[in-house]
Amino acid sequence: MKILGPEQNITDNEKTVVTVGNFDGVHRGHIALFSELSKRARDKGCKSVVVTFEPHTREVLYPELPVELLTTFEEKATLIEQCGIDYVMKIPFTQEFSELSPDQFVETILIDKLHATDWVMGEGHAVGKNRSGGKKFLHEAMGRYHITIFAADLYTRNTTVVSSTQIRKLIVEGRIAEAVGMLGHPYLITTERVEGIKLGVKLGFPTLNFRKPPSQKVLPPPGVYAASLSHGAANWNGALYFGECPTFTHREAHFEFHALALDRGTPPEPGERAHLWLYEFIRGDMGFADAQELAARIKKDIIKIRTIFTQENAHAFDQGA
């Protein structure tokens, strides 16, 4: 997958099928949309393009409100690539860009830069200044720009519409397994490995330490999680701790990952970035009387996590609809 900037165009001999949005979390609804996008692109011999924005449009349009993100752009690109998309166009979203009329947006981005023949969108989608490009505009645009527009139905799971808003709520409440069900993949945190203080080695459970993500990233409550670490082509299942280590001198909030086995691949070095994938909440953060009591509890946590991954491997994670 190739990432395009706003100054870049698709080559003259290429045609595309596009979709446009923030796509925060890249959840099951987005994945279903991307699947339709890819199918239409293949059927027409075109390239598939996801147009998305950085920063999130709400950050510019509603600066007075806090912005909570399920995915940084780096994480979003990782997840979109897994959907088999050919191109992602990353558009810097500014106040000036938000003033574009629907016609200006379609002409300058979809037609001039991307040579789009088809536009796949979610139900109720609108474009341009103040979302003024709604159903009427889109219907007229089909004839004016010779572009086919397909509106996909909202994606539901167990009769509930899957939304980034609902998933954010589940993550903050620590309901990771439920969030994963709506996402269609484990919750992704991409961050940098940092040097630790080797406390895990002393406890008998060596860990890799990772920096806390940017403040806008939605994080679950401090505690222990069943998680995996991926770096390059290698992947390790294990236990992820997030917190300030209350049993000892409180430290800055950080992540520590203990692999169930490091029998393949090369773990990231300090300064390198890696992906942490959260599957399930195990327990909240807590203090212990001493290191021995903490080690005993970690041992119990790991037994539970081994069971989770044994079941996970037996059934294979369902990333489909």
C-alpha positions as CSV (number, residue, x, y, z in Angstrom):
1,M,0.0,0.0,0.0
2,K,1.2,3.5,-0.9
3,I,0.5,6.6,1.1
4,L,-0.1,9.8,-0.9
5,G,0.1,13.4,0.2
6,P,-2.3,16.0,-1.0
7,E,0.2,17.3,-3.6
8,Q,0.5,13.9,-5.2
9,N,-1.7,12.6,-8.1
10,I,-2.5,9.1,-9.3
11,T,-0.7,8.4,-12.5
12,D,-2.6,9.5,-15.7
13,N,-3.2,5.9,-16.9
14,E,-4.8,4.8,-13.6
15,K,-8.5,5.1,-12.5
16,T,-9.7,4.6,-9.0
17,V,-12.6,3.7,-6.7
18,V,-12.5,5.9,-3.6
19,T,-14.0,6.2,-0.2
20,V,-13.6,9.2,2.1
21,G,-13.7,9.6,5.9
22,N,-11.9,9.8,9.2
23,F,-12.2,6.0,9.8
24,D,-11.1,6.2,13.4
25,G,-10.5,2.7,14.7
26,V,-10.9,1.0,11.4
27,H,-13.8,-1.0,12.9
28,R,-16.0,-3.7,11.3
29,G,-18.2,-1.0,9.6
30,H,-15.1,0.5,8.0
31,I,-13.8,-2.9,7.0
32,A,-17.1,-3.8,5.3
33,L,-16.9,-0.5,3.4
34,F,-13.3,-1.3,2.4
35,S,-14.3,-4.7,1.2
36,E,-16.9,-3.2,-1.1
37,L,-14.4,-0.7,-2.3
38,S,-11.8,-3.4,-3.1
39,K,-14.4,-5.5,-4.9
40,R,-15.6,-2.7,-7.1
41,A,-12.0,-1.7,-7.9
42,R,-11.1,-5.2,-8.9
43,D,-14.3,-5.6,-11.0
44,K,-13.5,-2.4,-12.9
45,G,-9.7,-2.9,-13.2
46,C,-9.1,0.2,-11.0
47,K,-7.1,1.0,-7.9
48,S,-8.7,1.3,-4.4
49,V,-8.1,4.5,-2.5
50,V,-9.0,5.5,1.0
51,V,-9.0,9.3,1.5
52,T,-8.6,10.3,5.1
53,F,-7.7,13.3,7.2
54,E,-5.0,14.3,9.6
55,P,-5.8,15.7,12.1
56,H,-9.2,14.3,12.8
57,T,-11.8,16.7,11.4
58,R,-13.4,17.3,14.8
59,E,-10.1,18.7,16.1
60,V,-10.3,21.6,13.6
61,L,-14.1,22.0,13.4
62,Y,-14.7,21.8,17.2
63,P,-11.4,22.9,18.8
64,E,-13.1,23.6,22.2
65,L,-13.9,19.9,22.6
66,P,-11.4,17.2,23.6
67,V,-10.3,14.8,20.8
68,E,-10.1,11.1,21.8
69,L,-8.8,8.9,19.1
70,L,-8.9,5.1,18.7
71,T,-6.1,5.3,16.1
72,T,-3.3,7.6,15.3
73,F,-2.6,8.0,11.6
74,E,0.2,5.4,11.9
75,E,-2.1,2.9,13.4
76,K,-4.9,3.7,11.0
77,A,-2.6,3.1,8.0
78,T,-1.4,-0.2,9.5
79,L,-5.0,-1.4,9.8
80,I,-6.1,-0.1,6.4
81,E,-3.2,-1.9,4.7
82,Q,-4.4,-5.2,6.2
83,C,-7.6,-4.7,4.3
84,G,-5.8,-4.9,1.0
85,I,-6.2,-1.3,-0.1
86,D,-3.9,0.1,-2.8
87,Y,-3.6,3.7,-1.8
88,V,-4.3,6.0,1.2
89,M,-4.4,9.7,0.5
90,K,-3.6,11.6,3.7
91,I,-5.1,15.1,3.6
92,P,-4.0,17.7,6.1
93,F,-7.3,19.0,7.5
94,T,-7.2,22.7,8.1
95,Q,-9.8,25.5,8.6
96,E,-9.1,26.5,5.0
97,F,-9.7,23.0,3.7
98,S,-12.9,22.8,5.7
99,E,-14.2,25.8,3.7
100,L,-14.1,23.9,0.4
101,S,-17.5,23.6,-1.3
102,P,-18.7,20.0,-2.2
103,D,-18.0,20.8,-5.9
104,Q,-14.4,22.0,-5.0
105,F,-13.7,18.9,-3.0
106,V,-15.0,16.5,-5.7
107,E,-13.2,18.3,-8.5
108,T,-9.8,18.9,-6.8
109,I,-9.4,15.7,-4.9
110,L,-11.6,12.9,-6.4
111,I,-11.5,13.9,-10.1
112,D,-8.2,15.9,-10.7
113,K,-5.9,14.0,-8.3
114,L,-7.5,10.5,-8.1
115,H,-9.3,10.1,-11.4
116,A,-12.1,8.5,-9.6
117,T,-14.8,6.5,-11.5
118,D,-16.7,5.3,-8.4
119,W,-17.2,6.6,-4.8
120,V,-18.2,4.2,-2.1
121,M,-19.5,5.8,1.1
122,G,-21.4,5.1,4.3
123,E,-25.1,5.8,4.6
124,G,-25.7,9.5,5.5
125,H,-22.3,10.7,4.4
126,A,-21.9,14.3,3.3
127,V,-19.0,16.4,2.1
128,G,-17.9,20.0,1.8
129,K,-18.3,23.1,4.0
130,N,-20.8,22.4,6.8
131,R,-21.5,19.0,5.3
132,S,-23.6,20.8,2.7
133,G,-22.9,18.1,0.0
134,G,-25.7,15.7,1.0
135,K,-28.0,13.4,-0.9
136,K,-29.2,16.0,-3.5
137,F,-25.6,17.1,-4.3
138,L,-24.4,13.5,-4.5
139,H,-27.2,12.6,-6.9
140,E,-26.4,15.6,-9.1
141,A,-22.6,14.9,-8.9
142,M,-23.1,11.5,-10.6
143,G,-24.2,13.1,-13.8
144,R,-22.0,16.2,-13.6
145,Y,-18.7,14.4,-12.9
146,H,-19.5,11.0,-14.5
147,I,-18.8,9.2,-11.2
148,T,-20.8,6.3,-9.8
149,I,-21.8,6.8,-6.1
150,F,-22.6,3.7,-4.0
151,A,-24.0,4.2,-0.5
152,A,-23.3,1.2,1.8
153,D,-25.7,0.5,4.7
154,L,-24.7,1.1,8.3
155,Y,-22.9,-1.9,9.7
156,T,-24.7,-3.6,12.7
157,R,-23.5,-6.3,15.1
158,N,-26.1,-8.0,17.3
159,T,-28.7,-5.3,16.2
160,T,-26.3,-2.5,17.4
161,V,-24.8,-0.1,14.9
162,V,-21.0,-0.3,15.1
163,S,-19.5,3.1,15.8
164,S,-16.2,4.6,16.8
165,T,-18.1,6.5,19.6
166,Q,-19.4,3.2,21.1
167,I,-16.0,1.5,20.9
168,R,-14.3,4.5,22.6
169,K,-16.7,4.0,25.5
170,L,-15.9,0.3,25.8
171,I,-12.2,0.9,25.7
172,V,-12.3,3.5,28.5
173,E,-14.4,1.2,30.6
174,G,-12.0,-1.7,30.1
175,R,-14.5,-3.8,28.2
176,I,-11.8,-4.8,25.8
177,A,-13.3,-8.1,24.6
178,E,-16.5,-6.3,23.6
179,A,-14.6,-3.6,21.9
180,V,-12.6,-6.2,19.9
181,G,-15.9,-7.7,18.8
182,M,-16.9,-4.4,17.3
183,L,-13.5,-3.6,15.9
184,G,-13.0,-6.9,14.2
185,H,-9.4,-7.0,15.3
186,P,-7.5,-6.6,18.6
187,Y,-7.2,-3.0,19.9
188,L,-4.0,-1.6,18.4
189,I,-1.4,0.6,20.2
190,T,1.7,1.5,18.2
191,T,4.5,2.9,20.3
192,E,8.2,3.1,20.9
193,R,10.3,0.7,22.9
194,V,12.2,2.3,25.7
195,E,14.8,1.1,28.2
196,G,13.4,-0.4,31.4
197,I,14.8,-0.7,34.9
198,K,15.0,-4.5,34.7
199,L,12.4,-5.0,37.5
200,G,10.6,-7.7,35.6
201,V,13.9,-9.7,35.3
202,K,14.2,-9.6,39.1
203,L,10.6,-10.8,39.5
204,G,11.2,-13.7,37.1
205,F,9.1,-12.2,34.3
206,P,11.3,-10.2,32.0
207,T,9.5,-7.5,30.0
208,L,10.0,-5.1,27.2
209,N,9.0,-1.5,28.1
210,F,7.1,0.9,25.8
211,R,6.4,4.6,25.9
212,K,2.9,5.8,26.7
213,P,1.1,6.9,23.4
214,P,0.1,10.6,22.7
215,S,-2.5,12.1,25.0
216,Q,-5.3,12.0,22.4
217,K,-5.0,8.2,22.1
218,V,-7.9,6.3,23.9
219,L,-6.4,4.1,26.6
220,P,-8.0,1.4,28.7
221,P,-7.8,1.6,32.6
222,P,-4.4,0.7,34.1
223,G,-4.0,-3.1,34.6
224,V,-3.1,-6.3,33.0
225,Y,-4.2,-7.5,29.5
226,A,-3.9,-10.5,27.3
227,A,-2.0,-9.0,24.3
228,S,0.4,-9.7,21.5
229,L,3.4,-7.8,20.3
230,S,4.3,-7.6,16.6
231,H,7.5,-6.3,15.1
232,G,8.3,-6.8,11.4
233,A,7.0,-10.3,10.5
234,A,7.3,-11.6,14.1
235,N,4.5,-11.9,16.6
236,W,4.5,-12.9,20.3
237,N,1.6,-13.6,22.6
238,G,1.9,-12.4,26.2
239,A,0.8,-10.3,29.1
240,L,0.7,-6.5,28.9
241,Y,0.8,-4.3,32.0
242,F,-0.1,-0.6,31.8
243,G,0.3,1.6,34.9
244,E,2.6,3.2,37.3
245,C,3.8,0.2,39.4
246,P,2.1,1.1,42.7
247,T,3.9,-1.8,44.5
248,F,7.2,0.0,44.2
249,T,8.0,3.7,43.9
250,H,5.5,5.1,41.5
251,R,6.8,5.5,38.0
252,E,5.5,7.4,35.0
253,A,2.7,5.5,33.3
254,H,4.1,3.1,30.8
255,F,3.6,-0.3,29.1
256,E,5.4,-3.5,29.9
257,F,5.1,-6.6,27.8
258,H,6.0,-10.1,28.9
259,A,6.1,-12.7,26.1
260,L,4.9,-16.2,26.8
261,A,7.8,-17.3,24.6
262,L,10.5,-15.5,22.7
263,D,11.4,-18.4,20.5
264,R,11.2,-16.7,17.1
265,G,12.0,-13.4,15.5
266,T,13.9,-10.4,16.9
267,P,12.1,-8.2,19.4
268,P,12.3,-4.4,18.8
269,E,15.3,-2.6,20.1
270,P,15.0,0.6,22.2
271,G,14.0,3.4,19.9
272,E,12.2,1.1,17.5
273,R,8.4,1.2,17.1
274,A,6.2,-1.9,17.4
275,H,2.5,-2.9,17.6
276,L,0.8,-3.9,20.8
277,W,-2.6,-5.7,20.2
278,L,-5.0,-5.9,23.2
279,Y,-7.4,-8.9,23.3
280,E,-8.9,-9.0,26.8
281,F,-8.8,-7.3,30.2
282,I,-7.4,-9.5,33.0
283,R,-7.4,-7.4,36.1
284,G,-7.1,-3.8,37.2
285,D,-3.9,-2.2,38.6
286,M,-3.2,-2.9,42.3
287,G,-0.5,-2.6,44.9
288,F,1.0,-5.7,46.6
289,A,2.7,-6.1,50.0
290,D,6.1,-7.1,48.4
291,A,7.8,-8.4,45.3
292,Q,7.0,-12.0,46.2
293,E,3.3,-11.3,46.4
294,L,3.4,-9.4,43.1
295,A,5.3,-12.3,41.4
296,A,2.7,-14.8,42.6
297,R,-0.1,-12.8,41.2
298,I,1.7,-12.3,37.8
299,K,2.1,-16.1,37.7
300,K,-1.7,-16.5,38.0
301,D,-2.3,-13.8,35.4
302,I,-0.1,-15.6,32.9
303,I,-1.8,-18.9,33.5
304,K,-5.1,-17.2,32.6
305,I,-3.6,-15.5,29.6
306,R,-2.1,-18.8,28.3
307,T,-5.6,-20.3,28.4
308,I,-7.0,-17.3,26.5
309,F,-4.5,-17.7,23.7
310,T,-4.9,-21.5,23.6
311,Q,-8.6,-20.9,23.0
312,E,-7.8,-18.0,20.6
313,N,-5.6,-20.3,18.5
314,A,-8.1,-23.1,18.5
315,H,-10.9,-21.0,17.1
316,A,-8.9,-18.4,15.2
317,F,-9.7,-14.7,15.6
318,D,-12.8,-13.8,13.6
319,Q,-12.0,-10.6,11.6
320,G,-14.9,-11.1,9.2
321,A,-18.3,-9.7,9.3
